[in-house]
């Protein structure tokens, strides 16, 4: 494993732990060259899950795309990166549990909204304003009243 600090390939595994309900292995490593410690995660790559967009186009499910949207919503909010990663993993697991080849952006958006609301209501409102395409203050008011 390549060290993110010095770029050398030699590292030693200090600890391994199963996380994310058994679908990921977390490893703490120590670089044998610079002695810095870092964490790596191993998981099965490629879910084979397709996302159907509003216009009917299809693209492969991309956790990083979901994460970017959530990160914009939680910007300057007291939400940790670990919370965001956990939320994204939860959404992915929920979509995979459906055992479908395809899910819609609507299904993904609803899952994000449901989970984000439990984490931070301001971030939830920010995400909702983009996802639900709020057009004016009345839309914000309706969303706040429903919350």
C-alpha positions, -999 to +999 in steps of 0.1 A: +000+000+000+014+034-010+021+058+019+001+090+014+028+110+032+061+099+015+048+078-015+068+046-005+051+013-010+063-005+022+039-004+051+030-026+080-006-035+090-010-026+127-047-035+131-076-048+109-112-044+117-145-053+099-168-023+095-199-013+076-218-044+086-191-067+073-187-052+038-155-032+045-122-040+062-105-010+079-067-013+083-044+009+104-010+009+087+024+023+095+049+033+068+082+015+072+100+044+057+086+076+072+069+059+103+036+079+097+004+060+103-026+060+080-059+041+075-070+022+045-104+006+037-110-024+015-143-032+000-158-049-031-156-026-060-184-020-084-219-026-073-233-029-108-261-006-097-275+019-123-291+052-116-319+064-138-318+102-141-349+125-145-343+127-182-342+089-185-305+086-190-286+060-170-253+061-153-234+039-128-241+045-091-214+069-078-210+073-041-186+102-046-213+121-064-237+117-035-209+126-011-202+158-030-238+169-028-240+162+010-207+180+016-221+211+000-251+209+023-231+204+055-206+231+047-198+251+078-221+229+098-211+208+128-211+175+108-180+154+107-165+138+076-171+105+093-208+113+096-210+121+059-191+089+050-215+069+072-245+086+057-233+079+021-226+042+030-261+039+045-277+053+013-256+028-008-266-001+014-303+009+013-301+010-025-284-023-027-309-039-004-336-032-029-319-059-051-327-040-082-304-034-112-316+002-114-327+029-089-340+064-096-324+097-085-357+102-067-351+071-045-316+082-038-326+118-030-353+106-006-329+083+012-304+111+016-330+135+029-344+110+054-309+103+068-296+139+066-326+151+086-314+130+115-279+144+113-285+182+108-317+200+100-300+230+084-280+207+061-312+188+054-329+221+043-300+230+021-300+196+004-338+197+001-337+232-015-315+218-044-330+183-046-366+195-045-358+225-067-372+252-044-382+283-064-391+308-037-393+314+001-427+297+002-411+264-007-386+268+022-415+277+045-435+246+035-404+224+040-397+239+075-434+234+085-432+197+075-401+192+094 
